[in-house]
Amino acid sequence: DAGLGRIAFYVLSTTVGFLLVGDLIVGLLFRSGAFGAAEVRIVWVVLIGATLGLLATTSSRLLQSVLYGSGDTRGPARIAITRVVLAAAAGFLLMLQLDRVVLAGAWVELMPGASLPQLTPIAPDVRASSQLVHLGALGLTLASSLAAAVEYRLLRELVTHRVGAAVRIGGSQRARLATAAAASAVAALVVRPFVVELSPILAGIAAIAVVGTVHVSVAVALGVEEARALVDTAMRTIRRR
């Protein structure tokens, strides 16, 4: 329970950052030269698909360790195979559909002449002549997040059955962590208009600083143990210097 809370403390702030100011973070890391605003937007869209499964993925790794520690190695292996198969199947289907969805400015729409559902790839000559940004890769990351959610659910049931432990994503501190994440989300939305026109480096650093500071501050105020430990460690490090 403590481990799930510790994971959620760090991952929730990351999730908020990737979802709401992910373009600023991508710009901080990659934007220069030929990697411009359009490329940043593409990476952000694909990143959103992966971010949706981030908390389930990280929590599942702890549940796997619980099962391994209890002597159960076959259960996690079977569930891991299920995840891989599901991610491959869902990825194949979603990729074919979303490959016909394109970025149109700040919005998405079906490419001209396309219809859904589809079970075949876009014709090579159509793709070669297209100047549009296709979102097939988003289908792969969304499928990965879907498979991660299923894996977490199966692992949770197995842990509960085998060791009798209550498994709750975020642990017993989930309500306080959700409040801290919500506060950081509001902060991200408020600061975004003020920093989006800055240079990529300054905008990314400012966005990360605001989201992280608000998340940690609210978590400390609500008594989240991991947040207090993080602040205490940081203060001790500063004093030693």
C-alpha positions as a LaTeX table, in Angstrom:
\begin{tabular}{lrrr}
\hline
Residue & $x$ (\AA) & $y$ (\AA) & $z$ (\AA) \\
\hline
Asp1 & 0.00 & 0.00 & 0.00 \\
Ala2 & 2.82 & 2.38 & 0.83 \\
Gly3 & 4.60 & 1.45 & $-2.37$ \\
Leu4 & 1.56 & 2.14 & $-4.53$ \\
Gly5 & 1.21 & 5.53 & $-2.88$ \\
Arg6 & 4.88 & 6.32 & $-3.43$ \\
Ile7 & 4.60 & 5.41 & $-7.11$ \\
Ala8 & 1.45 & 7.49 & $-7.57$ \\
Phe9 & 3.02 & 10.54 & $-5.93$ \\
Tyr10 & 5.69 & 10.76 & $-8.60$ \\
Val11 & 3.74 & 9.41 & $-11.57$ \\
Leu12 & 0.64 & 11.60 & $-11.14$ \\
Ser13 & 2.63 & 14.81 & $-11.45$ \\
Thr14 & 4.38 & 13.38 & $-14.51$ \\
Thr15 & 1.02 & 12.41 & $-15.98$ \\
Val16 & $-0.37$ & 15.91 & $-15.47$ \\
Gly17 & 2.71 & 17.44 & $-17.06$ \\
Phe18 & 2.68 & 15.18 & $-20.11$ \\
Leu19 & $-1.05$ & 15.63 & $-20.71$ \\
Leu20 & $-1.40$ & 19.39 & $-20.21$ \\
Val21 & 2.01 & 20.88 & $-20.97$ \\
Gly22 & 3.59 & 17.95 & $-22.79$ \\
Asp23 & 4.29 & 20.07 & $-25.86$ \\
Leu24 & 6.37 & 22.44 & $-23.72$ \\
Ile25 & 8.29 & 19.52 & $-22.23$ \\
Val26 & 8.89 & 18.01 & $-25.69$ \\
Gly27 & 9.99 & 21.41 & $-26.93$ \\
Leu28 & 12.46 & 21.75 & $-24.07$ \\
Leu29 & 14.05 & 18.42 & $-24.96$ \\
Phe30 & 13.97 & 18.39 & $-28.74$ \\
Arg31 & 12.97 & 21.66 & $-30.40$ \\
Ser32 & 15.83 & 23.05 & $-32.44$ \\
Gly33 & 16.88 & 23.10 & $-36.06$ \\
Ala34 & 14.45 & 21.17 & $-38.26$ \\
Phe35 & 12.52 & 19.92 & $-35.21$ \\
Gly36 & 9.94 & 22.68 & $-35.07$ \\
Ala37 & 6.49 & 23.35 & $-33.64$ \\
Ala38 & 4.78 & 20.84 & $-35.95$ \\
Glu39 & 7.11 & 18.04 & $-34.89$ \\
Val40 & 6.61 & 18.95 & $-31.23$ \\
Arg41 & 2.85 & 18.69 & $-31.65$ \\
Ile42 & 3.12 & 15.25 & $-33.28$ \\
Val43 & 5.29 & 13.89 & $-30.49$ \\
Trp44 & 2.95 & 15.36 & $-27.86$ \\
Val45 & $-0.09$ & 13.67 & $-29.39$ \\
Val46 & 1.65 & 10.29 & $-29.44$ \\
Leu47 & 2.96 & 10.88 & $-25.91$ \\
Ile48 & $-0.58$ & 11.47 & $-24.63$ \\
Gly49 & $-1.53$ & 7.95 & $-25.69$ \\
Ala50 & 1.31 & 6.45 & $-23.68$ \\
Thr51 & 0.74 & 8.75 & $-20.70$ \\
Leu52 & $-2.79$ & 7.44 & $-20.14$ \\
Gly53 & $-1.34$ & 4.08 & $-19.09$ \\
Leu54 & 1.61 & 5.39 & $-17.11$ \\
Leu55 & 0.14 & 4.93 & $-13.63$ \\
Ala56 & $-1.16$ & 1.45 & $-14.40$ \\
Thr57 & 2.18 & 0.40 & $-15.90$ \\
Thr58 & 4.29 & 1.58 & $-12.98$ \\
Ser59 & 1.90 & 0.20 & $-10.35$ \\
Ser60 & 1.90 & $-3.16$ & $-12.12$ \\
Arg61 & 5.64 & $-3.51$ & $-11.72$ \\
Leu62 & 5.23 & $-3.40$ & $-7.95$ \\
Leu63 & 2.42 & $-5.94$ & $-8.02$ \\
Gln64 & 4.60 & $-8.26$ & $-10.09$ \\
Ser65 & 7.28 & $-8.05$ & $-7.41$ \\
Val66 & 4.72 & $-8.86$ & $-4.72$ \\
Leu67 & 3.72 & $-12.00$ & $-6.57$ \\
Tyr68 & 7.31 & $-13.03$ & $-7.26$ \\
Gly69 & 8.09 & $-12.52$ & $-3.57$ \\
Ser70 & 5.18 & $-14.76$ & $-2.61$ \\
Gly71 & 6.52 & $-17.54$ & $-4.85$ \\
Asp72 & 4.12 & $-17.06$ & $-7.75$ \\
Thr73 & 6.05 & $-16.73$ & $-11.01$ \\
Arg74 & 3.57 & $-18.33$ & $-13.40$ \\
Gly75 & 0.73 & $-15.90$ & $-12.68$ \\
Pro76 & 2.65 & $-12.73$ & $-13.61$ \\
Ala77 & 4.09 & $-14.48$ & $-16.67$ \\
Arg78 & 0.64 & $-15.42$ & $-17.97$ \\
Ile79 & $-0.62$ & $-11.90$ & $-17.38$ \\
Ala80 & 2.43 & $-10.42$ & $-19.13$ \\
Ile81 & 1.71 & $-12.60$ & $-22.17$ \\
Thr82 & $-1.91$ & $-11.44$ & $-22.10$ \\
Arg83 & $-0.75$ & $-7.83$ & $-22.07$ \\
Val84 & 1.58 & $-8.33$ & $-25.04$ \\
Val85 & $-1.08$ & $-10.11$ & $-27.10$ \\
Leu86 & $-3.72$ & $-7.52$ & $-26.27$ \\
Ala87 & $-1.37$ & $-4.61$ & $-27.03$ \\
Ala88 & $-0.46$ & $-6.16$ & $-30.39$ \\
Ala89 & $-4.05$ & $-6.87$ & $-31.40$ \\
Ala90 & $-5.44$ & $-3.54$ & $-30.21$ \\
Gly91 & $-2.46$ & $-1.72$ & $-31.66$ \\
Phe92 & $-3.02$ & $-3.27$ & $-35.06$ \\
Leu93 & $-6.70$ & $-2.29$ & $-35.10$ \\
Leu94 & $-6.27$ & 1.21 & $-33.66$ \\
Met95 & $-3.29$ & 1.96 & $-35.88$ \\
Leu96 & $-5.30$ & 1.21 & $-39.02$ \\
Gln97 & $-8.15$ & 3.45 & $-37.87$ \\
Leu98 & $-6.08$ & 6.38 & $-36.60$ \\
Asp99 & $-3.76$ & 6.28 & $-39.60$ \\
Arg100 & $-6.74$ & 7.76 & $-41.44$ \\
Val101 & $-7.09$ & 10.51 & $-38.84$ \\
Val102 & $-4.89$ & 13.54 & $-39.43$ \\
Leu103 & $-3.81$ & 16.65 & $-37.58$ \\
Ala104 & $-5.53$ & 19.75 & $-38.87$ \\
Gly105 & $-4.06$ & 22.66 & $-36.97$ \\
Ala106 & $-5.06$ & 22.22 & $-33.34$ \\
Trp107 & $-7.75$ & 19.67 & $-34.24$ \\
Val108 & $-7.98$ & 16.20 & $-35.73$ \\
Glu109 & $-10.20$ & 15.01 & $-38.57$ \\
Leu110 & $-10.59$ & 12.16 & $-41.04$ \\
Met111 & $-8.35$ & 12.44 & $-44.06$ \\
Pro112 & $-10.21$ & 13.36 & $-47.26$ \\
Gly113 & $-12.10$ & 10.41 & $-48.74$ \\
Ala114 & $-11.50$ & 8.14 & $-45.73$ \\
Ser115 & $-14.11$ & 6.16 & $-43.82$ \\
Leu116 & $-14.06$ & 4.00 & $-40.70$ \\
Pro117 & $-13.72$ & 1.22 & $-39.68$ \\
Gln118 & $-10.89$ & $-0.13$ & $-41.83$ \\
Leu119 & $-8.89$ & $-3.37$ & $-41.72$ \\
Thr120 & $-6.32$ & $-2.55$ & $-44.41$ \\
Pro121 & $-3.42$ & $-0.07$ & $-44.52$ \\
Ile122 & $-3.53$ & 3.12 & $-46.53$ \\
Ala123 & $-2.43$ & 2.59 & $-50.13$ \\
Pro124 & 1.28 & 3.41 & $-50.56$ \\
Asp125 & 0.61 & 5.92 & $-53.36$ \\
Val126 & $-1.94$ & 7.76 & $-51.22$ \\
Arg127 & 0.48 & 8.00 & $-48.32$ \\
Ala128 & 3.34 & 9.12 & $-50.57$ \\
Ser129 & 1.27 & 11.96 & $-51.97$ \\
Ser130 & $-0.17$ & 13.02 & $-48.62$ \\
Gln131 & 1.15 & 16.15 & $-46.94$ \\
Leu132 & $-0.93$ & 15.48 & $-43.82$ \\
Val133 & 0.20 & 14.21 & $-40.43$ \\
His134 & $-1.34$ & 10.78 & $-39.84$ \\
Leu135 & $-1.93$ & 9.55 & $-36.28$ \\
Gly136 & $-1.36$ & 5.84 & $-36.69$ \\
Ala137 & 1.37 & 5.92 & $-34.06$ \\
Leu138 & $-1.15$ & 7.24 & $-31.54$ \\
Gly139 & $-3.08$ & 4.00 & $-32.03$ \\
Leu140 & $-0.05$ & 2.05 & $-30.85$ \\
Thr141 & 0.43 & 4.07 & $-27.68$ \\
Leu142 & $-3.28$ & 4.01 & $-26.88$ \\
Ala143 & $-3.26$ & 0.23 & $-27.28$ \\
Ser144 & $-0.28$ & 0.02 & $-24.96$ \\
Ser145 & $-2.15$ & 2.03 & $-22.32$ \\
Leu146 & $-5.24$ & $-0.15$ & $-22.71$ \\
Ala147 & $-3.17$ & $-3.29$ & $-22.26$ \\
Ala148 & $-1.47$ & $-1.75$ & $-19.22$ \\
Ala149 & $-4.85$ & $-1.11$ & $-17.59$ \\
Val150 & $-5.92$ & $-4.71$ & $-18.19$ \\
Glu151 & $-2.61$ & $-6.01$ & $-16.84$ \\
Tyr152 & $-3.00$ & $-3.94$ & $-13.67$ \\
Arg153 & $-6.54$ & $-5.20$ & $-13.12$ \\
Leu154 & $-5.49$ & $-8.84$ & $-13.51$ \\
Leu155 & $-2.46$ & $-8.42$ & $-11.25$ \\
Arg156 & $-4.57$ & $-6.67$ & $-8.63$ \\
Glu157 & $-7.03$ & $-9.54$ & $-8.54$ \\
Leu158 & $-4.22$ & $-12.09$ & $-8.33$ \\
Val159 & $-2.46$ & $-10.26$ & $-5.50$ \\
Thr160 & $-5.71$ & $-9.89$ & $-3.58$ \\
His161 & $-6.48$ & $-13.59$ & $-4.00$ \\
Arg162 & $-2.98$ & $-14.85$ & $-3.19$ \\
Val163 & $-1.81$ & $-12.66$ & $-0.30$ \\
Gly164 & $-5.08$ & $-11.09$ & 0.84 \\
Ala165 & $-3.75$ & $-7.56$ & 0.55 \\
Ala166 & $-5.97$ & $-4.64$ & $-0.31$ \\
Val167 & $-4.71$ & $-3.28$ & $-3.63$ \\
Arg168 & $-5.73$ & 0.26 & $-4.47$ \\
Ile169 & $-3.98$ & 2.36 & $-7.07$ \\
Gly170 & $-2.39$ & 5.20 & $-5.15$ \\
Gly171 & $-2.63$ & 3.26 & $-1.91$ \\
Ser172 & $-4.40$ & 4.67 & 1.13 \\
Gln173 & $-3.30$ & 8.18 & 0.15 \\
Arg174 & $-5.06$ & 8.13 & $-3.21$ \\
Ala175 & $-7.60$ & 10.86 & $-2.31$ \\
Arg176 & $-4.88$ & 13.26 & $-1.16$ \\
Leu177 & $-2.73$ & 12.43 & $-4.17$ \\
Ala178 & $-5.64$ & 13.00 & $-6.52$ \\
Thr179 & $-6.23$ & 16.39 & $-4.92$ \\
Ala180 & $-2.58$ & 17.34 & $-5.37$ \\
Ala181 & $-2.69$ & 16.21 & $-9.00$ \\
Ala182 & $-5.86$ & 18.22 & $-9.61$ \\
Ala183 & $-4.23$ & 21.31 & $-8.14$ \\
Ser184 & $-1.18$ & 20.88 & $-10.35$ \\
Ala185 & $-3.48$ & 20.43 & $-13.36$ \\
Val186 & $-5.16$ & 23.75 & $-12.63$ \\
Ala187 & $-1.74$ & 25.36 & $-12.23$ \\
Ala188 & $-0.64$ & 23.94 & $-15.59$ \\
Leu189 & $-3.68$ & 25.38 & $-17.33$ \\
Val190 & $-3.17$ & 28.77 & $-15.66$ \\
Val191 & 0.54 & 29.08 & $-16.41$ \\
Arg192 & 0.37 & 27.77 & $-19.96$ \\
Pro193 & $-0.84$ & 30.98 & $-21.67$ \\
Phe194 & 1.90 & 32.97 & $-19.94$ \\
Val195 & 4.85 & 30.78 & $-20.93$ \\
Val196 & 3.82 & 29.30 & $-24.28$ \\
Glu197 & 5.31 & 32.23 & $-26.20$ \\
Leu198 & 8.67 & 32.06 & $-24.43$ \\
Ser199 & 11.66 & 30.26 & $-25.88$ \\
Pro200 & 11.29 & 26.45 & $-25.82$ \\
Ile201 & 13.85 & 26.08 & $-23.04$ \\
Leu202 & 12.32 & 28.72 & $-20.76$ \\
Ala203 & 8.76 & 27.57 & $-21.46$ \\
Gly204 & 9.57 & 23.95 & $-20.66$ \\
Ile205 & 11.46 & 24.75 & $-17.48$ \\
Ala206 & 8.72 & 27.10 & $-16.26$ \\
Ala207 & 5.97 & 24.57 & $-16.94$ \\
Ile208 & 7.81 & 21.76 & $-15.17$ \\
Ala209 & 8.66 & 24.02 & $-12.21$ \\
Val210 & 5.07 & 25.18 & $-11.73$ \\
Val211 & 3.47 & 21.74 & $-12.07$ \\
Gly212 & 6.05 & 20.10 & $-9.82$ \\
Thr213 & 6.03 & 22.82 & $-7.16$ \\
Val214 & 2.25 & 22.94 & $-6.87$ \\
His215 & 1.97 & 19.16 & $-6.78$ \\
Val216 & 4.57 & 18.78 & $-4.04$ \\
Ser217 & 3.33 & 21.77 & $-2.03$ \\
Val218 & $-0.28$ & 20.61 & $-1.97$ \\
Ala219 & 0.79 & 17.06 & $-1.18$ \\
Val220 & 2.88 & 18.29 & 1.76 \\
Ala221 & $-0.02$ & 20.40 & 3.02 \\
Leu222 & $-2.30$ & 17.35 & 2.85 \\
Gly223 & 0.18 & 15.21 & 4.76 \\
Val224 & 1.37 & 12.92 & 1.98 \\
Glu225 & 4.33 & 11.08 & 3.49 \\
Glu226 & 6.37 & 10.80 & 0.30 \\
Ala227 & 6.07 & 14.54 & $-0.35$ \\
Arg228 & 7.28 & 15.37 & 3.15 \\
Ala229 & 10.20 & 12.96 & 2.80 \\
Leu230 & 11.14 & 14.52 & $-0.54$ \\
Val231 & 11.10 & 18.06 & 0.89 \\
Asp232 & 13.05 & 16.98 & 3.97 \\
Thr233 & 15.71 & 15.35 & 1.80 \\
Ala234 & 15.97 & 18.45 & $-0.38$ \\
Met235 & 16.31 & 20.74 & 2.67 \\
Arg236 & 19.02 & 18.57 & 4.22 \\
Thr237 & 20.93 & 18.60 & 0.94 \\
Ile238 & 20.71 & 22.39 & 0.73 \\
Arg239 & 21.89 & 22.84 & 4.33 \\
Arg240 & 24.91 & 20.59 & 3.77 \\
Arg241 & 25.94 & 22.73 & 0.80 \\
\hline
\end{tabular}
